[in-house]
């Protein structure tokens, strides 16, 4: 018997080819990888904060936006000359402090007649003028394990490790390294030196 060619209520099912399915899955996987990489980059090197105060002038200015690299200190330790971002004494209720490391664990620090001494030798750096207030560094300070001594570049207008309420900064209180400054008025953007 022959089937009639009249109306039929049965539809043919369309089959999805494996090539189309493979292409769809590759797009989904590409988007997932891109989202993951964006998250990692923002989380580790894209934290943004503002500099508060004039303590880091002329390198960084009040209100200037900077990016923080939180990942670098998981691989290495801060070294002298690094500009670090930290919470003093781990206080979560305060703003981030941005200062330069001048001495690392195991070193001694003292300020005598306005001159910074690290391990008994004067620091020859044009960044620091004569320091008007030695603070707690008037007497020699020996840094313990995981302690860092930090100063603002504009040290006569800076609250830093010389202050009794801050002191030496513990390694655990350091959030990361300030690595990139965004433009602020006439100041250009670029890596922080």
Backbone as a printed PyTorch tensor [residue, N CA C, xyz], in Angstrom:
tensor([[[ 0.7930, -1.1610,  0.0000],
         [ 0.0000,  0.0000,  0.0000],
         [ 0.8630,  1.2650,  0.0000]],

        [[ 0.4080,  2.1980, -0.6940],
         [ 1.1340,  3.4580, -0.8180],
         [ 0.6030,  4.5010,  0.1400]],

        [[ 1.5200,  5.2740,  0.6670],
         [ 1.1010,  6.3590,  1.5530],
         [ 0.6760,  7.5350,  0.7180]],

        [[-0.3160,  8.1980,  1.2110],
         [-0.7880,  9.3610,  0.4690],
         [ 0.1320, 10.5430,  0.7310]],

        [[ 0.1650, 11.4320, -0.1960],
         [ 1.0020, 12.6140, -0.0700],
         [ 0.2150, 13.7930,  0.4710]],

        [[-0.7960, 13.5450,  1.2280],
         [-1.6280, 14.6000,  1.7880],
         [-0.9720, 15.2380,  2.9990]],

        [[-1.8050, 15.8250,  3.8110],
         [-1.3130, 16.4950,  5.0070],
         [-0.7030, 15.4980,  5.9800]],

        [[ 0.3790, 15.9280,  6.5880],
         [ 1.0200, 15.0810,  7.5820],
         [ 1.2890, 15.9380,  8.8210]],

        [[ 0.9740, 15.3940,  9.9550],
         [ 1.1730, 16.1230, 11.2060],
         [ 2.4660, 15.7200, 11.9050]],

        [[ 3.2010, 14.9130, 11.2730],
         [ 4.4830, 14.4990, 11.8260],
         [ 5.5870, 15.3630, 11.2380]],

        [[ 6.4470, 15.8710, 12.1190],
         [ 7.5630, 16.6800, 11.6450],
         [ 8.8400, 15.8730, 11.7610]],

        [[ 9.6680, 16.1690, 10.8760],
         [10.9680, 15.5320, 10.9680],
         [11.7840, 16.2590, 12.0260]],

        [[12.4640, 15.5200, 12.8120],
         [13.3290, 16.1200, 13.8100],
         [14.6130, 16.5410, 13.1380]],

        [[14.9900, 17.7810, 13.4570],
         [16.2580, 18.2640, 12.9230],
         [17.3570, 17.7920, 13.8440]],

        [[18.3800, 17.3290, 13.2680],
         [19.5040, 16.8570, 14.0560],
         [20.5580, 17.9680, 14.1300]],

        [[21.1040, 18.1510, 15.3410],
         [22.1710, 19.1220, 15.5160],
         [23.4660, 18.4070, 15.1570]],

        [[24.1530, 18.9950, 14.2430],
         [25.3830, 18.3410, 13.8140],
         [26.4540, 18.4900, 14.8930]],

        [[27.3770, 17.5740, 14.9370],
         [28.4510, 17.6320, 15.9340],
         [29.3590, 18.8350, 15.6890]],

        [[29.4740, 19.2870, 14.4660],
         [30.3090, 20.4500, 14.1600],
         [29.7280, 21.7080, 14.8160]],

        [[28.4170, 21.8770, 14.7410],
         [27.7730, 23.0420, 15.3630],
         [27.8860, 22.9480, 16.8790]],

        [[27.6630, 21.7580, 17.4270],
         [27.7710, 21.5570, 18.8650],
         [29.2030, 21.8410, 19.3490]],

        [[30.1720, 21.4020, 18.6010],
         [31.5790, 21.6450, 18.9360],
         [31.8800, 23.1550, 18.9060]],

        [[31.3560, 23.8680, 17.9230],
         [31.5780, 25.3010, 17.8170],
         [30.9330, 26.0510, 18.9870]],

        [[29.7420, 25.6650, 19.3670],
         [29.0520, 26.2930, 20.4990],
         [29.8490, 26.0680, 21.7870]],

        [[30.2910, 24.8460, 22.0020],
         [31.0640, 24.5420, 23.2080],
         [32.3960, 25.2910, 23.2320]],

        [[33.0250, 25.4700, 22.0820],
         [34.2870, 26.2100, 22.0530],
         [34.0630, 27.6920, 22.3900]],

        [[32.9470, 28.2660, 21.9400],
         [32.6250, 29.6550, 22.3180],
         [32.3800, 29.7660, 23.8260]],

        [[31.6180, 28.8510, 24.3740],
         [31.3210, 28.8720, 25.8050],
         [32.6160, 28.7250, 26.6150]],

        [[33.4830, 27.8130, 26.2040],
         [34.7490, 27.6150, 26.8930],
         [35.6300, 28.8640, 26.7740]],

        [[35.6720, 29.4850, 25.6100],
         [36.4570, 30.7110, 25.4160],
         [35.9610, 31.8380, 26.2990]],

        [[34.6610, 31.9940, 26.4150],
         [34.0880, 33.0340, 27.2760],
         [34.4050, 32.7430, 28.7400]],

        [[34.3180, 31.4820, 29.1480],
         [34.6250, 31.1130, 30.5330],
         [36.0970, 31.3930, 30.8600]],

        [[37.0000, 31.0700, 29.9460],
         [38.4250, 31.3210, 30.1670],
         [38.6940, 32.8240, 30.2390]],

        [[38.0780, 33.6080, 29.3500],
         [38.2580, 35.0600, 29.3540],
         [37.7480, 35.6700, 30.6660]],

        [[36.5970, 35.2030, 31.1450],
         [36.0480, 35.7130, 32.4010],
         [36.9670, 35.3620, 33.5700]],

        [[37.5000, 34.1410, 33.5730],
         [38.4160, 33.7170, 34.6320],
         [39.6870, 34.5670, 34.6240]],

        [[40.2720, 34.7700, 33.4580],
         [41.4900, 35.5840, 33.3540],
         [41.2320, 37.0290, 33.7770]],

        [[40.0890, 37.5740, 33.3930],
         [39.7430, 38.9410, 33.7950],
         [39.6290, 39.0340, 35.3150]],

        [[39.0100, 38.0340, 35.9310],
         [38.8820, 38.0120, 37.3900],
         [40.2520, 37.9600, 38.0490]],

        [[41.1230, 37.0750, 37.5680],
         [42.4640, 36.9300, 38.1430],
         [43.2520, 38.2230, 38.0060]],

        [[43.2170, 38.8360, 36.8340],
         [43.9630, 40.0730, 36.6080],
         [43.4570, 41.1850, 37.5170]],

        [[42.1480, 41.3470, 37.5950],
         [41.5870, 42.4050, 38.4420],
         [41.8700, 42.1210, 39.9120]],

        [[41.7320, 40.8830, 40.3300],
         [41.9280, 40.5430, 41.7380],
         [43.3680, 40.7530, 42.1800]],

        [[44.3230, 40.3400, 41.3590],
         [45.7200, 40.3910, 41.7730],
         [46.4330, 41.6880, 41.4140]],

        [[46.1840, 42.2830, 40.2620],
         [46.9590, 43.4520, 39.8520],
         [46.1000, 44.6570, 39.5180]],

        [[44.8270, 44.5830, 39.7350],
         [43.9780, 45.6840, 39.3410],
         [43.2360, 46.3510, 40.4670]],

        [[43.6250, 46.0810, 41.7180],
         [42.9730, 46.7790, 42.8170],
         [43.3700, 48.2390, 42.7230]],

        [[42.3990, 49.0760, 42.8400],
         [42.6210, 50.5010, 42.6470],
         [42.3310, 51.2340, 43.9490]],

        [[43.1960, 52.1740, 44.2730],
         [42.9750, 53.0010, 45.4540],
         [43.5090, 54.3940, 45.1700]],

        [[43.2140, 55.3090, 46.0580],
         [43.6860, 56.6860, 45.9250],
         [44.7530, 56.9720, 46.9610]],

        [[45.6910, 57.7990, 46.5910],
         [46.6940, 58.2770, 47.5350],
         [46.0260, 59.3580, 48.3790]],

        [[46.1740, 59.2490, 49.6810],
         [45.5840, 60.2430, 50.5810],
         [46.7120, 61.0220, 51.2370]],

        [[46.7290, 62.3210, 51.0080],
         [47.7460, 63.1820, 51.5850],
         [48.9080, 63.4420, 50.6390]],

        [[49.8410, 64.2450, 51.1060],
         [50.9660, 64.6840, 50.2800],
         [52.2590, 63.9530, 50.6350]],

        [[52.1650, 62.8660, 51.3880],
         [53.3640, 62.2050, 51.9060],
         [54.2270, 61.5430, 50.8360]],

        [[53.6890, 61.2890, 49.6530],
         [54.4760, 60.6170, 48.6150],
         [54.8590, 61.5540, 47.4700]],

        [[54.6380, 62.8640, 47.6500],
         [55.0430, 63.7950, 46.5950],
         [56.5590, 63.8420, 46.5070]],

        [[57.1580, 63.9700, 45.3730],
         [56.5790, 64.2500, 44.0670],
         [56.2240, 63.0090, 43.2470]],

        [[56.4820, 61.8060, 43.7670],
         [56.1870, 60.5890, 42.9960],
         [54.6830, 60.3940, 42.8020]],

        [[53.9050, 60.5920, 43.8630],
         [52.4530, 60.4150, 43.8340],
         [51.7990, 61.5940, 44.5420]],

        [[50.6620, 62.0210, 44.0220],
         [49.9890, 63.2010, 44.5510],
         [48.6880, 62.8610, 45.2550]],

        [[48.2670, 63.7360, 46.1370],
         [47.0210, 63.5720, 46.8560],
         [45.8720, 63.3620, 45.8740]],

        [[45.1150, 62.3210, 46.0820],
         [43.9630, 62.0120, 45.2310],
         [44.3030, 61.2080, 43.9990]],

        [[45.5720, 60.9930, 43.7130],
         [45.9530, 60.2420, 42.5140],
         [45.5890, 58.7680, 42.6850]],

        [[45.0290, 58.2000, 41.6360],
         [44.6380, 56.7900, 41.6350],
         [45.8430, 55.9230, 41.2980]],

        [[45.9920, 54.8140, 42.0280],
         [47.0670, 53.8640, 41.7540],
         [46.4960, 52.4540, 41.6940]],

        [[47.2200, 51.5650, 41.0270],
         [46.8560, 50.1530, 40.9810],
         [47.8100, 49.3780, 41.8760]],

        [[47.2570, 48.3890, 42.5560],
         [48.0290, 47.5890, 43.5050],
         [48.1840, 46.1760, 42.9660]],

        [[49.4110, 45.6730, 42.9980],
         [49.6830, 44.2890, 42.6220],
         [49.7320, 43.4660, 43.9020]],

        [[48.6890, 42.6600, 44.1500],
         [48.6440, 41.8390, 45.3640],
         [49.3710, 40.5120, 45.1780]],

        [[49.6360, 40.1430, 43.9450],
         [50.2100, 38.8300, 43.6570],
         [51.7160, 38.7750, 43.8660]],

        [[52.4160, 39.8610, 43.5790],
         [53.8780, 39.8490, 43.5740],
         [54.4700, 39.4290, 44.9190]],

        [[53.8500, 39.8170, 46.0250],
         [54.4030, 39.4840, 47.3290],
         [53.9840, 38.1000, 47.8070]],

        [[53.2600, 37.3830, 46.9900],
         [53.0280, 35.9610, 47.2660],
         [54.2270, 35.1660, 46.7560]],

        [[54.9560, 35.7400, 45.7910],
         [56.1270, 35.0810, 45.2060],
         [57.4410, 35.5780, 45.7900]],

        [[57.4720, 36.8350, 46.2410],
         [58.7030, 37.4140, 46.7690],
         [58.3590, 38.3480, 47.9190]],

        [[59.3770, 38.8550, 48.5690],
         [59.1840, 39.7840, 49.6840],
         [59.4470, 41.2100, 49.2280]],

        [[58.8440, 42.1810, 49.9030],
         [59.1450, 43.5770, 49.5810],
         [60.6370, 43.8480, 49.7800]],

        [[61.1620, 44.7330, 48.9590],
         [62.5720, 45.1060, 49.1010],
         [62.6730, 46.6220, 49.2150]],

        [[63.8280, 47.0810, 49.6650],
         [64.0440, 48.5200, 49.8290],
         [63.8170, 49.2190, 48.4940]],

        [[63.0620, 50.3030, 48.5340],
         [62.7420, 51.0610, 47.3290],
         [61.3500, 50.7810, 46.7950]],

        [[60.7430, 49.6560, 47.1930],
         [59.3790, 49.3500, 46.7480],
         [58.3880, 50.3130, 47.3820]],

        [[57.3950, 50.7200, 46.6200],
         [56.2880, 51.5060, 47.1610],
         [55.1900, 50.5120, 47.5000]],

        [[54.8880, 50.3920, 48.7920],
         [53.9260, 49.3980, 49.2530],
         [52.6490, 50.0650, 49.7480]],

        [[51.5860, 49.2780, 49.7190],
         [50.2900, 49.7160, 50.2250],
         [49.9790, 48.8110, 51.4170]],

        [[49.6250, 49.4120, 52.5460],
         [49.3930, 48.6080, 53.7480],
         [48.3000, 49.2140, 54.6160]],

        [[47.8020, 48.4000, 55.5210],
         [46.8740, 48.8550, 56.5530],
         [47.6620, 48.8990, 57.8570]],

        [[47.8190, 50.0660, 58.4630],
         [48.6310, 50.1460, 59.6820],
         [48.0620, 49.2630, 60.7900]],

        [[48.9220, 48.4110, 61.3100],
         [48.5530, 47.4620, 62.3750],
         [47.3750, 46.5800, 61.9830]],

        [[47.1700, 46.3840, 60.6900],
         [46.1000, 45.5120, 60.2130],
         [44.7050, 46.0810, 60.4110]],

        [[44.5880, 47.3630, 60.7260],
         [43.2990, 48.0060, 61.0010],
         [42.4640, 48.0900, 59.7240]],

        [[41.4120, 47.2970, 59.6450],
         [40.5370, 47.2620, 58.4740],
         [39.6540, 48.5040, 58.3650]],

        [[39.5930, 49.3100, 59.4230],
         [38.7150, 50.4830, 59.4400],
         [39.4110, 51.7670, 59.0130]],

        [[40.5960, 51.6720, 58.4600],
         [41.3180, 52.8550, 58.0220],
         [41.5790, 52.7730, 56.5240]],

        [[42.0610, 53.8740, 55.9570],
         [42.3830, 53.8880, 54.5330],
         [43.7290, 53.2210, 54.3120]],

        [[44.0020, 52.8710, 53.0540],
         [45.3010, 52.3090, 52.7050],
         [46.3740, 53.3910, 52.8340]],

        [[47.5090, 53.0270, 53.3910],
         [48.6740, 53.9000, 53.4480],
         [49.6030, 53.5030, 52.3040]],

        [[50.2030, 54.4900, 51.6650],
         [51.1260, 54.2520, 50.5550],
         [52.4720, 54.8650, 50.9510]],

        [[53.4890, 54.0180, 51.1090],
         [54.8160, 54.4900, 51.5510],
         [55.9040, 53.6670, 50.8550]],

        [[57.1400, 54.1430, 50.9840],
         [58.2930, 53.4730, 50.3740],
         [59.0620, 52.6970, 51.4480]],

        [[59.4350, 51.4610, 51.1350],
         [60.2250, 50.6340, 52.0450],
         [61.6620, 51.1560, 52.0500]],

        [[62.1960, 51.4190, 53.2460],
         [63.5880, 51.8650, 53.3520],
         [64.4620, 50.8390, 54.0550]],

        [[63.8420, 49.9190, 54.8050],
         [64.6120, 48.8770, 55.4830],
         [63.7640, 47.6130, 55.5770]],

        [[64.4350, 46.4760, 55.4890],
         [63.7620, 45.1750, 55.4540],
         [64.1190, 44.3570, 56.7010]],

        [[63.4810, 43.2050, 56.9140],
         [63.7300, 42.4230, 58.1300],
         [65.2140, 42.1730, 58.3920]],

        [[65.5730, 42.3010, 59.6830],
         [66.9480, 42.0500, 60.1020],
         [67.8410, 43.2760, 60.0780]],

        [[67.3970, 44.3530, 59.4270],
         [68.2130, 45.5620, 59.3520],
         [67.9290, 46.4710, 60.5480]],

        [[68.8470, 47.4060, 60.7720],
         [68.6420, 48.4090, 61.8180],
         [68.4000, 49.7610, 61.1590]],

        [[67.5950, 50.5720, 61.8300],
         [67.2300, 51.8910, 61.3140],
         [67.3930, 52.9070, 62.4270]],

        [[67.9170, 54.0670, 62.0500],
         [67.9960, 55.1710, 62.9990],
         [68.0540, 56.4690, 62.2070]],

        [[67.4720, 57.5090, 62.7720],
         [67.5370, 58.8350, 62.1630],
         [68.3080, 59.7390, 63.1240]],

        [[69.4450, 60.2340, 62.6390],
         [70.3190, 61.0720, 63.4620],
         [70.5450, 62.3890, 62.7370]],

        [[70.2080, 63.4850, 63.4280],
         [70.3760, 64.8300, 62.8750],
         [69.7690, 64.9580, 61.4770]],

        [[68.5940, 64.3730, 61.3050],
         [67.8570, 64.5000, 60.0450],
         [68.2800, 63.5490, 58.9420]],

        [[69.2240, 62.6660, 59.2220],
         [69.7160, 61.7370, 58.1940],
         [69.3120, 60.3200, 58.5620]],

        [[68.8140, 59.5920, 57.5690],
         [68.3980, 58.2020, 57.7460],
         [69.6120, 57.2900, 57.6500]],

        [[69.7640, 56.4350, 58.6530],
         [70.8360, 55.4390, 58.6660],
         [70.2110, 54.0500, 58.6480]],

        [[70.6590, 53.2090, 57.7220],
         [70.2380, 51.8100, 57.6710],
         [71.4980, 50.9730, 57.8470]],

        [[71.4910, 50.1190, 58.8680],
         [72.6520, 49.2960, 59.2280],
         [73.8930, 50.1610, 59.4890]],

        [[73.6760, 51.3170, 60.0860],
         [74.7730, 52.1940, 60.4630],
         [75.3180, 53.0690, 59.3450]],

        [[74.8370, 52.8890, 58.1180],
         [75.3290, 53.6850, 56.9860],
         [74.2650, 54.6920, 56.5630]],

        [[74.6640, 55.9310, 56.2950],
         [73.6690, 56.9210, 55.8550],
         [73.1110, 56.5500, 54.4800]],

        [[71.8220, 56.7690, 54.3140],
         [71.1730, 56.4990, 53.0310],
         [71.3750, 57.7180, 52.1480]],

        [[72.1030, 57.5240, 51.0700],
         [72.3660, 58.6000, 50.1080],
         [71.2640, 58.5730, 49.0630]],

        [[70.2240, 59.3690, 49.2840],
         [69.0940, 59.3970, 48.3640],
         [68.5560, 60.8150, 48.3030]],

        [[68.4300, 61.3350, 47.0950],
         [67.9110, 62.6950, 46.9200],
         [66.4410, 62.8030, 47.2750]],

        [[65.7590, 61.6580, 47.4080],
         [64.3360, 61.6620, 47.7130],
         [64.0680, 62.2870, 49.0730]],

        [[64.9400, 62.0020, 50.0260],
         [64.6910, 62.4340, 51.4000],
         [65.4720, 63.6980, 51.7430]],

        [[64.7230, 64.7260, 52.1470],
         [65.3460, 65.9320, 52.6770],
         [65.8160, 65.6070, 54.0930]],

        [[66.3570, 66.6090, 54.7660],
         [66.6610, 66.4090, 56.1760],
         [65.3550, 66.1380, 56.8950]],

        [[65.3270, 65.0850, 57.6600],
         [64.1020, 64.6570, 58.3400],
         [63.9850, 65.4420, 59.6400]],

        [[62.9560, 66.2660, 59.7260],
         [62.7890, 67.1560, 60.8750],
         [62.4630, 66.3910, 62.1520]],

        [[61.6370, 65.3370, 62.0520],
         [61.2160, 64.5980, 63.2390],
         [61.6080, 63.1340, 63.0910]],

        [[62.5160, 62.6920, 63.9450],
         [62.9640, 61.2940, 63.8850],
         [61.9350, 60.3450, 64.4690]],

        [[61.0540, 60.8580, 65.3150],
         [60.0380, 60.0010, 65.9290],
         [60.6780, 58.8730, 66.7200]],

        [[60.1090, 57.6800, 66.6010],
         [60.6420, 56.5420, 67.3550],
         [61.9850, 56.0650, 66.8020]],

        [[62.3750, 56.5560, 65.6140],
         [63.6600, 56.1710, 65.0250],
         [64.8040, 57.0180, 65.5640]],

        [[64.5030, 57.8400, 66.5670],
         [65.5560, 58.6120, 67.2190],
         [66.5750, 57.6500, 67.8400]],

        [[66.0600, 56.5290, 68.3310],
         [66.9030, 55.4630, 68.8770],
         [66.9210, 54.3300, 67.8550]],

        [[68.0090, 53.6120, 67.7980],
         [68.1510, 52.5470, 66.8060],
         [67.0470, 51.5040, 66.9580]],

        [[66.4620, 51.1230, 65.8280],
         [65.4010, 50.1170, 65.7910],
         [65.9180, 48.9210, 65.0000]],

        [[65.8610, 47.7510, 65.5970],
         [66.2310, 46.5120, 64.9030],
         [64.9350, 45.8730, 64.4430]],

        [[64.8050, 45.6910, 63.1240],
         [63.5860, 45.1050, 62.5680],
         [63.5900, 43.5950, 62.7720]],

        [[62.4630, 43.0910, 63.2230],
         [62.3200, 41.6560, 63.4260],
         [61.9740, 40.9530, 62.1260]],

        [[61.7660, 39.6480, 62.2300],
         [61.3320, 38.8830, 61.0610],
         [59.9970, 39.4310, 60.5760]],

        [[59.8760, 39.6030, 59.3010],
         [58.6390, 40.0840, 58.6750],
         [58.2490, 41.4950, 59.1120]],

        [[59.2170, 42.3550, 59.4090],
         [58.9460, 43.7560, 59.7160],
         [59.6770, 44.6470, 58.7070]],

        [[59.0000, 45.7180, 58.3020],
         [59.5450, 46.6430, 57.3040],
         [59.4160, 48.0630, 57.8360]],

        [[60.4380, 48.8670, 57.5620],
         [60.4070, 50.2770, 57.9550],
         [60.0900, 51.0780, 56.7060]],

        [[59.0410, 51.8920, 56.7530],
         [58.5880, 52.6470, 55.5820],
         [58.5750, 54.1380, 55.8800]],

        [[58.8480, 54.9220, 54.8440],
         [58.7910, 56.3810, 54.9290],
         [58.0520, 56.9210, 53.7140]],

        [[57.4280, 58.0800, 53.8780],
         [56.8850, 58.7820, 52.7290],
         [58.0140, 59.5110, 52.0240]],

        [[57.9130, 59.6690, 50.7080],
         [58.9510, 60.4040, 49.9750],
         [59.0520, 61.8450, 50.4700]],

        [[57.9240, 62.4220, 50.8250],
         [57.8780, 63.7640, 51.4010],
         [57.8380, 63.5730, 52.9160]],

        [[58.9490, 63.1190, 53.4750],
         [58.9580, 62.6010, 54.8440],
         [58.6140, 63.6300, 55.9170]],

        [[58.7510, 64.9120, 55.6190],
         [58.4080, 65.9090, 56.6220],
         [56.9060, 66.1990, 56.6580]],

        [[56.1560, 65.5570, 55.7730],
         [54.6960, 65.6560, 55.7890],
         [54.0990, 64.2550, 55.6960]],

        [[54.6610, 63.3430, 56.4600],
         [54.2530, 61.9460, 56.3390],
         [54.0670, 61.2970, 57.7020]],

        [[53.0090, 60.5130, 57.8110],
         [52.8180, 59.6510, 58.9810],
         [53.2540, 58.2630, 58.5260]],

        [[54.3440, 57.7770, 59.0840],
         [54.9340, 56.5300, 58.5980],
         [55.5150, 55.7470, 59.7690]],

        [[56.5250, 54.9210, 59.5230],
         [57.0790, 54.0610, 60.5730],
         [57.7130, 54.8270, 61.7280]],

        [[57.9710, 56.1120, 61.5620],
         [58.5020, 56.9250, 62.6630],
         [57.4380, 57.1910, 63.7060]],

        [[56.1750, 57.0940, 63.3130],
         [55.0640, 57.3750, 64.2280],
         [54.8380, 56.1820, 65.1530]],

        [[54.6450, 56.4820, 66.4280],
         [54.4330, 55.4170, 67.4040],
         [53.1990, 54.5810, 67.1400]],

        [[52.1730, 55.1830, 66.5340],
         [50.9500, 54.4230, 66.2780],
         [51.0460, 53.5500, 65.0250]],

        [[52.1200, 53.6950, 64.2560],
         [52.3190, 52.8350, 63.0730],
         [53.5170, 51.9220, 63.3050]],

        [[54.6780, 52.4870, 63.5470],
         [55.8740, 51.6900, 63.7890],
         [56.2610, 50.8540, 62.5790]],

        [[57.0460, 49.8320, 62.8350],
         [57.4490, 48.9240, 61.7560],
         [56.2040, 48.2180, 61.2290]],

        [[56.1450, 48.0410, 59.9220],
         [54.9670, 47.4410, 59.2890],
         [55.1690, 45.9310, 59.1730]],

        [[54.2200, 45.1800, 59.6930],
         [54.2780, 43.7160, 59.6100],
         [53.9960, 43.2620, 58.1780]],

        [[54.6460, 42.2050, 57.7690],
         [54.4840, 41.6480, 56.4160],
         [53.0210, 41.3350, 56.1240]],

        [[52.3010, 40.8180, 57.1180],
         [50.8910, 40.4570, 56.9220],
         [49.9900, 41.6640, 56.7030]],

        [[50.4450, 42.8550, 57.1000],
         [49.6380, 44.0660, 56.9330],
         [49.8360, 44.7100, 55.5680]],

        [[50.8280, 44.2330, 54.8110],
         [51.0870, 44.7850, 53.4800],
         [50.1170, 44.1580, 52.4850]],

        [[49.3320, 45.0000, 51.8370],
         [48.3240, 44.5440, 50.8750],
         [48.9800, 44.1780, 49.5470]],

        [[49.9530, 44.9810, 49.1310],
         [50.6210, 44.7190, 47.8630],
         [51.5420, 45.8570, 47.4760]],

        [[52.0270, 45.7660, 46.2530],
         [52.9550, 46.7690, 45.7310],
         [52.2040, 47.7370, 44.8290]],

        [[52.3960, 49.0250, 45.0570],
         [51.8240, 50.0350, 44.1610],
         [52.6940, 50.0170, 42.9090]],

        [[52.0800, 49.6840, 41.7730],
         [52.9070, 49.4940, 40.5790],
         [52.5620, 50.4070, 39.4170]],

        [[51.3760, 51.0140, 39.4250],
         [50.9780, 51.8330, 38.2830],
         [50.1610, 53.0080, 38.7730]],

        [[50.5080, 54.2090, 38.2770],
         [49.7510, 55.4090, 38.6480],
         [48.9260, 55.8620, 37.4500]],

        [[47.7080, 56.2580, 37.7390],
         [46.8230, 56.7800, 36.7070],
         [47.0180, 58.2860, 36.6340]],

        [[46.6790, 58.8720, 35.5030],
         [46.9500, 60.3010, 35.3380],
         [46.0980, 61.1220, 36.2890]],

        [[46.6890, 62.1900, 36.7650],
         [46.0280, 63.1080, 37.6900],
         [46.3570, 64.5160, 37.2270]],

        [[45.4170, 65.1660, 36.5810],
         [45.6600, 66.5230, 36.0850],
         [46.7900, 66.5420, 35.0850]],

        [[47.8480, 67.2640, 35.4030],
         [48.9880, 67.3700, 34.4880],
         [49.9930, 66.2330, 34.6840]],

        [[49.7730, 65.4050, 35.6920],
         [50.6840, 64.2890, 35.9140],
         [50.3800, 63.1530, 34.9580]],

        [[51.4250, 62.5250, 34.4760],
         [51.2150, 61.4480, 33.5100],
         [51.0160, 60.1070, 34.2200]],

        [[50.4330, 59.1890, 33.4930],
         [50.2570, 57.8480, 34.0160],
         [51.4740, 57.0090, 33.6450]],

        [[51.6700, 55.9340, 34.3970],
         [52.7810, 55.0400, 34.1040],
         [53.2070, 54.2670, 35.3340]],

        [[54.2500, 53.4550, 35.1760],
         [54.7390, 52.6730, 36.3140],
         [55.2660, 53.5660, 37.4230]],

        [[55.1340, 53.0960, 38.6540],
         [55.6190, 53.8400, 39.8140],
         [57.0650, 53.4580, 40.0590]],

        [[57.8980, 54.4730, 40.1930],
         [59.3370, 54.2120, 40.4500],
         [59.6950, 54.5590, 41.8630]]])
